[in-house]
Amino acid sequence: MGTDLAAKFEPSSRRLRLETLIRLRWVAVAGQLVTVLLVAFWFEFSLPLAACLGLISALAAANTVLWLRFPATYRLEPFAAFAVLSLDLFQMGALLFITGGLSNPFAPLICIPVIISFASQPTRHSIALFVTALAFITLLAFTTSPLPWFEGQALTVHPLLQLGMWCSIVSMMAFAAFYAYRVSRESSLLADALTATELILQREKHLHQLDGLAAAAAHELGTPLATISVVAKEMERELGQDERYREDVQLLRSQSERCRDILRRLTTLANEDEAHMRQLPLSSMIEEVIAPQREFGVEIELIEQSDRSEEPVGIRNPGILYGLGNLLENAVDYARSKVTVSTEHSPTHVRVTIADDGEGFAPGVLQRIGDPYVTDRQQNARAGGLGLGLFIAKTLLERSGASLRFENGEAPGTGARVLVTWARADMEGGAP
């Protein structure tokens, strides 16, 4: 159950929205232009003004072309985004190269394209951009262009300080890029997992609604089929004695009657079964969860610790059925020979415990249990992963008001337990 979903909802890199990038670049153009003009005319520092304005104009021109060429909703392919971010990197690197290199207080801004790439692009493109930026930062340490400063004064930076600035910028870029990558990846994983959860819940609801669809179809087909039946009777009365048509007419009438019987059963199916299908006692719900797992060579023992006559009766909830089914499937996968399902209820709470006699949860997995794409309990060759499927099960059960606790047996290697607990009011009155 969970393994198939994990294959379908593997995390994918998000495409960078061009409009967002264009707006960021306009901010960069405005910031660079204001900074250069202030340095040149307010502080009256000497700097290559024409070259600086040329580089800023080139960035503005490239941004204008992108703005006019593509619609606002366009999303860049990974290679196109890499090319655009590389252009930004080259422009910023060139501007810093002619204005003092690493001694320029704005030198850390060269890290921005790399951070954007790691937050939104595939790893291979981001690493290539990181290496390019590293080369630029190293080149900036050897620039011969002086930092714009007061006339008649030369601001010299000691080589050791240059090395320190190089180390600080590189380390800041590496840390910020790694952080952006991790946050973006986790967000993408969570979004994909929640999408899979919604699809599973919708599928379970659609299966539950099939009886209603059948009744609706039977109702719609009832009128034309009644007309066919009437016409068949008239034909039988008129042509019943004719040897050429008698068998065909009788067959037509018998089959129309058969269709009416089928539609009648479909019509009454929802009415007859609706009550017990919507209201599901705890024992019936657990049996429905257990039944599909009995044929896999693992003994499943059901222990009812409370009197069945006082068991809760709740609304049939596809999310609960799927969630408990997934937990039981994982227990069967990892069990050596036996899985125990225990139920307990009181006037205030309902608890279902699923325990197996396998190796139990690995310590690292137990700390992160329920996160999407956390796989492997202990390395079990015949068992699937404990990843997306378990995340979906946990999410669906928590939506129904349940709290889950995952733990190992008291002694090492004595199996794992999952305790699912509801307030009785949530179990009996929860929406499907």
C-alpha positions as CSV (number, residue, x, y, z in Angstrom):
1,M,0.0,0.0,0.0
2,G,2.6,2.5,1.1
3,T,5.3,1.3,-1.3
4,D,3.2,1.9,-4.4
5,L,2.4,5.4,-3.3
6,A,6.0,6.2,-2.6
7,A,6.8,5.3,-6.1
8,K,4.1,7.5,-7.5
9,F,4.7,10.5,-5.3
10,E,8.5,10.8,-5.4
11,P,9.7,14.3,-4.6
12,S,10.4,16.5,-7.7
13,S,12.2,19.8,-8.1
14,R,9.9,22.7,-8.4
15,R,10.2,25.0,-11.4
16,L,11.2,28.6,-10.8
17,R,8.5,31.1,-11.5
18,L,9.9,33.6,-14.0
19,E,7.8,36.5,-12.7
20,T,9.3,36.1,-9.2
21,L,12.8,36.1,-10.6
22,I,12.2,39.1,-12.7
23,R,10.9,41.1,-9.7
24,L,14.0,40.1,-7.7
25,R,16.2,41.2,-10.6
26,W,14.5,44.6,-10.8
27,V,15.2,45.0,-7.1
28,A,18.8,44.2,-7.8
29,V,19.0,46.7,-10.6
30,A,17.5,49.4,-8.5
31,G,19.8,48.6,-5.5
32,Q,22.9,48.6,-7.7
33,L,22.0,51.8,-9.5
34,V,21.3,53.7,-6.3
35,T,24.5,52.4,-4.7
36,V,26.7,53.3,-7.6
37,L,25.2,56.8,-7.9
38,L,25.5,57.5,-4.2
39,V,29.1,56.4,-4.2
40,A,29.9,58.5,-7.3
41,F,28.0,61.7,-6.6
42,W,27.1,61.8,-2.9
43,F,30.4,60.5,-1.4
44,E,32.3,61.6,-4.5
45,F,34.5,58.4,-4.5
46,S,36.4,57.6,-7.6
47,L,35.1,54.5,-9.5
48,P,34.7,53.3,-13.1
49,L,31.2,54.8,-13.4
50,A,30.7,54.0,-17.1
51,A,31.6,50.4,-16.7
52,C,29.4,50.1,-13.6
53,L,26.4,51.7,-15.4
54,G,27.0,49.4,-18.4
55,L,26.8,46.3,-16.3
56,I,23.7,47.5,-14.6
57,S,22.1,48.4,-17.9
58,A,23.0,44.9,-19.3
59,L,21.1,43.3,-16.4
60,A,18.1,45.7,-16.9
61,A,18.1,44.9,-20.6
62,A,18.1,41.2,-20.1
63,N,15.4,41.5,-17.5
64,T,13.3,43.6,-20.0
65,V,13.7,40.9,-22.7
66,L,12.5,38.2,-20.3
67,W,9.6,40.4,-19.2
68,L,8.4,41.1,-22.7
69,R,9.1,37.6,-24.2
70,F,7.4,35.4,-21.6
71,P,4.0,35.5,-19.8
72,A,3.9,36.2,-16.1
73,T,2.9,32.7,-15.3
74,Y,5.8,31.0,-17.2
75,R,8.0,28.6,-15.2
76,L,11.6,28.1,-16.2
77,E,12.9,24.7,-17.0
78,P,15.9,23.7,-14.8
79,F,18.5,24.5,-17.5
80,A,16.9,27.8,-18.4
81,A,16.8,28.8,-14.7
82,F,20.5,27.8,-14.4
83,A,21.4,30.0,-17.4
84,V,19.5,33.0,-15.9
85,L,21.0,32.6,-12.5
86,S,24.5,32.2,-14.0
87,L,24.0,35.5,-15.9
88,D,23.1,37.2,-12.6
89,L,26.2,35.6,-11.0
90,F,28.5,36.9,-13.8
91,Q,27.0,40.4,-13.7
92,M,27.4,40.7,-10.0
93,G,30.9,39.2,-10.1
94,A,32.0,41.6,-12.8
95,L,30.6,44.6,-10.9
96,L,32.4,43.5,-7.7
97,F,35.6,42.9,-9.7
98,I,35.9,46.5,-10.9
99,T,34.9,48.0,-7.5
100,G,37.3,46.4,-5.0
101,G,36.6,42.7,-5.1
102,L,36.2,41.0,-1.7
103,S,36.9,44.3,0.1
104,N,33.7,45.7,-1.3
105,P,31.1,45.5,1.6
106,F,28.5,44.2,-0.9
107,A,30.6,41.2,-1.9
108,P,28.4,38.7,0.1
109,L,25.5,39.5,-2.3
110,I,27.2,37.2,-4.9
111,C,25.8,34.3,-2.9
112,I,22.2,35.2,-3.7
113,P,21.9,33.3,-7.1
114,V,23.4,30.2,-5.5
115,I,20.9,30.3,-2.6
116,I,17.9,30.8,-5.0
117,S,19.2,27.8,-7.0
118,F,19.5,25.5,-4.1
119,A,16.0,26.5,-2.9
120,S,14.3,25.7,-6.2
121,Q,16.4,23.8,-8.7
122,P,17.8,20.2,-9.2
123,T,20.9,19.5,-7.2
124,R,23.2,19.0,-10.2
125,H,22.5,22.5,-11.5
126,S,22.8,24.0,-8.1
127,I,26.2,22.4,-7.5
128,A,27.4,23.7,-10.9
129,L,26.3,27.2,-9.9
130,F,28.0,26.8,-6.5
131,V,31.3,25.8,-8.1
132,T,31.0,28.8,-10.5
133,A,30.4,31.2,-7.7
134,L,33.3,29.7,-5.8
135,A,35.6,30.4,-8.7
136,F,34.3,34.0,-8.9
137,I,34.9,34.6,-5.2
138,T,38.4,33.3,-5.5
139,L,39.0,35.5,-8.5
140,L,37.7,38.5,-6.6
141,A,40.4,38.0,-4.0
142,F,43.0,38.7,-6.6
143,T,41.5,41.8,-8.3
144,T,43.7,44.8,-8.8
145,S,40.8,47.3,-8.9
146,P,40.9,49.4,-5.7
147,L,37.9,49.9,-3.5
148,P,36.3,53.3,-4.2
149,W,37.6,55.6,-1.4
150,F,38.4,59.2,-0.5
151,E,40.6,61.0,-3.0
152,G,44.3,60.9,-2.2
153,Q,43.8,58.0,0.2
154,A,44.4,54.3,-0.6
155,L,42.5,51.7,1.4
156,T,44.7,48.6,1.5
157,V,43.5,45.3,2.8
158,H,46.0,42.9,4.3
159,P,46.2,39.5,2.5
160,L,45.3,37.7,5.7
161,L,42.1,39.7,6.0
162,Q,41.4,39.0,2.4
163,L,41.7,35.3,3.1
164,G,39.4,35.7,6.1
165,M,36.8,37.5,4.0
166,W,37.1,34.7,1.3
167,C,36.5,32.1,4.0
168,S,33.5,33.9,5.5
169,I,31.8,34.5,2.2
170,V,32.3,30.8,1.1
171,S,31.2,29.4,4.4
172,M,28.1,31.7,4.4
173,M,27.2,30.6,0.9
174,A,27.6,26.9,1.7
175,F,25.6,27.1,4.9
176,A,22.8,29.2,3.4
177,A,22.6,27.0,0.3
178,F,22.5,23.8,2.4
179,Y,19.8,25.3,4.6
180,A,17.7,26.5,1.7
181,Y,18.1,23.1,0.1
182,R,16.9,21.2,3.2
183,V,14.0,23.5,3.9
184,S,12.8,23.4,0.2
185,R,13.2,19.6,0.0
186,E,11.3,19.0,3.2
187,S,8.5,21.3,2.1
188,S,8.4,19.5,-1.3
189,L,8.2,16.1,0.4
190,L,5.5,17.2,2.7
191,A,3.4,18.7,-0.1
192,D,3.7,15.5,-2.2
193,A,2.8,13.4,0.8
194,L,-0.3,15.5,1.6
195,T,-1.4,15.3,-2.0
196,A,-1.1,11.5,-1.9
197,T,-3.1,11.6,1.4
198,E,-5.9,13.6,-0.3
199,L,-6.0,11.2,-3.3
200,I,-6.2,8.1,-1.0
201,L,-9.1,9.7,1.0
202,Q,-10.9,10.6,-2.1
203,R,-10.5,7.1,-3.5
204,E,-11.9,5.5,-0.4
205,K,-14.9,7.9,-0.4
206,H,-15.6,7.2,-4.1
207,L,-15.6,3.4,-3.4
208,H,-18.0,4.0,-0.5
209,Q,-20.3,6.0,-2.8
210,L,-20.6,3.3,-5.5
211,D,-23.8,2.0,-4.0
212,G,-25.4,5.4,-4.3
213,L,-24.2,5.7,-7.9
214,A,-25.7,2.3,-8.7
215,A,-29.0,3.3,-7.2
216,A,-29.0,6.5,-9.2
217,A,-28.2,4.6,-12.4
218,A,-31.0,2.2,-11.7
219,H,-33.5,5.0,-11.1
220,E,-32.5,6.7,-14.4
221,L,-32.7,3.5,-16.4
222,G,-36.0,2.4,-14.9
223,T,-38.3,4.5,-17.1
224,P,-36.8,3.5,-20.5
225,L,-36.7,-0.1,-19.4
226,A,-40.3,0.0,-18.4
227,T,-41.2,1.3,-21.8
228,I,-39.2,-1.5,-23.4
229,S,-41.0,-4.0,-21.3
230,V,-44.5,-2.7,-22.2
231,V,-43.6,-2.8,-25.9
232,A,-42.2,-6.3,-25.5
233,K,-45.6,-7.5,-24.0
234,E,-47.5,-5.9,-26.8
235,M,-45.3,-7.6,-29.4
236,E,-45.7,-10.9,-27.7
237,R,-49.5,-10.6,-27.7
238,E,-49.5,-9.6,-31.4
239,L,-46.7,-11.9,-32.7
240,G,-46.7,-14.7,-30.1
241,Q,-48.4,-17.2,-32.4
242,D,-46.1,-16.5,-35.3
243,E,-43.4,-19.1,-35.5
244,R,-41.0,-16.7,-37.1
245,Y,-41.0,-14.2,-34.2
246,R,-42.3,-16.1,-31.2
247,E,-38.9,-17.2,-29.8
248,D,-37.3,-13.8,-30.4
249,V,-40.2,-11.9,-28.8
250,Q,-40.3,-14.2,-25.8
251,L,-36.5,-13.8,-25.4
252,L,-36.8,-10.0,-25.6
253,R,-39.5,-10.0,-22.9
254,S,-37.6,-12.4,-20.6
255,Q,-34.4,-10.3,-20.8
256,S,-36.3,-7.1,-20.2
257,E,-37.8,-8.7,-17.1
258,R,-34.4,-9.8,-16.0
259,C,-33.0,-6.3,-16.4
260,R,-35.8,-5.0,-14.3
261,D,-35.0,-7.5,-11.5
262,I,-31.4,-6.4,-11.6
263,L,-32.3,-2.7,-11.4
264,R,-34.7,-3.5,-8.6
265,R,-31.9,-5.1,-6.5
266,L,-29.6,-2.2,-7.2
267,T,-32.3,0.3,-6.1
268,T,-32.9,-1.5,-2.9
269,L,-29.2,-2.3,-2.2
270,A,-28.4,1.2,-0.9
271,N,-31.7,1.4,1.1
272,E,-31.2,-2.0,2.7
273,D,-27.5,-1.7,3.5
274,E,-27.2,2.0,4.1
275,A,-27.8,1.9,7.8
276,H,-25.2,-0.8,8.6
277,M,-22.8,0.6,6.0
278,R,-22.9,4.1,7.5
279,Q,-22.9,2.9,11.2
280,L,-20.0,0.6,11.9
281,P,-19.4,-1.0,15.3
282,L,-15.9,-1.2,16.5
283,S,-15.7,-5.0,16.2
284,S,-17.0,-4.9,12.6
285,M,-14.5,-2.1,11.7
286,I,-11.6,-4.1,13.1
287,E,-12.7,-7.3,11.3
288,E,-13.0,-5.3,8.0
289,V,-9.4,-4.1,8.6
290,I,-8.0,-7.6,9.4
291,A,-9.8,-9.6,6.7
292,P,-7.5,-8.6,3.8
293,Q,-4.3,-9.5,5.8
294,R,-5.2,-13.1,6.8
295,E,-3.8,-14.7,3.7
296,F,-0.2,-13.7,4.0
297,G,1.1,-16.5,6.2
298,V,1.2,-14.5,9.5
299,E,-1.2,-15.3,12.3
300,I,-3.4,-12.4,13.3
301,E,-4.9,-12.6,16.8
302,L,-7.7,-10.3,17.8
303,I,-8.1,-9.6,21.6
304,E,-11.2,-7.7,22.7
305,Q,-10.4,-6.4,26.2
306,S,-13.9,-4.8,26.7
307,D,-17.4,-6.1,26.5
308,R,-18.7,-6.1,22.9
309,S,-22.3,-5.2,24.1
310,E,-21.0,-1.7,25.1
311,E,-18.7,-1.2,22.1
312,P,-18.8,2.2,20.3
313,V,-20.7,2.5,17.0
314,G,-19.3,5.2,14.8
315,I,-19.9,6.6,11.3
316,R,-18.1,4.6,8.6
317,N,-14.8,6.6,8.1
318,P,-12.7,5.6,5.0
319,G,-9.7,7.5,6.6
320,I,-9.8,5.3,9.7
321,L,-10.2,2.1,7.7
322,Y,-7.3,3.0,5.4
323,G,-5.1,4.2,8.3
324,L,-5.6,1.1,10.5
325,G,-5.2,-1.1,7.4
326,N,-1.9,0.4,6.5
327,L,-0.6,0.0,10.1
328,L,-1.7,-3.6,10.1
329,E,-0.1,-4.2,6.7
330,N,3.2,-2.9,8.0
331,A,2.9,-5.1,11.1
332,V,2.3,-8.2,8.9
333,D,5.3,-7.3,6.7
334,Y,7.7,-7.1,9.6
335,A,6.3,-9.8,11.9
336,R,8.1,-13.1,12.2
337,S,4.9,-15.2,12.7
338,K,2.2,-13.3,14.6
339,V,0.5,-10.0,14.9
340,T,-1.8,-9.1,17.8
341,V,-4.6,-6.6,17.4
342,S,-6.1,-5.5,20.7
343,T,-9.2,-3.3,21.2
344,E,-10.3,-1.5,24.4
345,H,-13.1,0.9,25.0
346,S,-14.5,2.8,28.0
347,P,-17.1,5.6,28.3
348,T,-14.4,8.1,27.6
349,H,-11.9,6.6,25.1
350,V,-11.3,3.9,22.5
351,R,-8.0,2.3,21.9
352,V,-6.7,0.0,19.2
353,T,-3.2,-1.6,19.6
354,I,-1.4,-3.3,16.8
355,A,1.7,-5.3,17.9
356,D,4.0,-7.6,16.0
357,D,6.8,-10.1,17.0
358,G,9.4,-8.7,14.6
359,E,12.7,-6.8,15.3
360,G,11.0,-3.6,16.3
361,F,11.7,0.0,15.2
362,A,15.3,1.1,14.7
363,P,16.2,3.9,17.1
364,G,16.7,6.4,14.3
365,V,13.4,5.6,12.7
366,L,11.5,5.6,15.9
367,Q,12.5,9.3,16.5
368,R,11.2,10.3,13.1
369,I,8.3,8.0,12.7
370,G,5.5,9.4,10.7
371,D,7.6,11.8,8.6
372,P,7.2,11.2,4.8
373,Y,9.8,9.1,3.1
374,V,11.3,7.7,6.3
375,T,12.1,4.1,5.3
376,D,13.2,0.8,6.9
377,R,12.5,-0.3,10.4
378,Q,15.2,-2.9,10.6
379,Q,16.7,-4.0,7.3
380,N,14.1,-6.6,6.4
381,A,14.4,-8.0,2.9
382,R,10.7,-9.0,2.5
383,A,9.2,-5.9,4.1
384,G,8.4,-2.6,2.4
385,G,9.4,0.8,3.6
386,L,7.9,2.7,6.4
387,G,7.7,5.9,4.4
388,L,4.9,7.7,2.6
389,G,2.3,5.0,3.4
390,L,2.8,5.4,7.1
391,F,2.7,9.1,6.9
392,I,-0.6,8.9,5.1
393,A,-2.0,6.5,7.6
394,K,-0.9,8.8,10.5
395,T,-2.3,11.9,8.9
396,L,-5.7,10.3,8.2
397,L,-6.0,8.8,11.7
398,E,-5.1,12.2,13.3
399,R,-7.7,13.9,11.1
400,S,-10.3,11.6,12.7
401,G,-9.2,12.8,16.2
402,A,-6.8,9.9,17.0
403,S,-3.5,10.2,18.7
404,L,-0.8,7.7,17.8
405,R,2.1,6.3,19.8
406,F,4.9,4.2,18.3
407,E,7.1,2.1,20.6
408,N,9.1,-1.1,20.8
409,G,8.6,-4.0,23.1
410,E,10.1,-4.0,26.6
411,A,13.0,-6.3,25.6
412,P,15.1,-5.7,22.4
413,G,13.9,-7.7,19.4
414,T,10.4,-8.3,20.9
415,G,8.5,-6.4,18.2
416,A,6.9,-3.0,17.7
417,R,3.6,-1.6,18.9
418,V,1.4,1.1,17.6
419,L,-1.3,2.5,19.9
420,V,-4.1,4.4,18.3
421,T,-6.4,6.3,20.8
422,W,-9.6,8.3,20.3
423,A,-11.9,10.1,22.6
424,R,-15.1,8.0,22.4
425,A,-17.1,11.0,21.2
426,D,-14.7,11.5,18.3
427,M,-15.0,7.8,17.3
428,E,-18.8,7.8,17.4
429,G,-19.5,11.2,15.9
430,G,-16.5,11.8,13.6
431,A,-17.3,12.8,10.0
432,P,-16.4,10.3,7.3
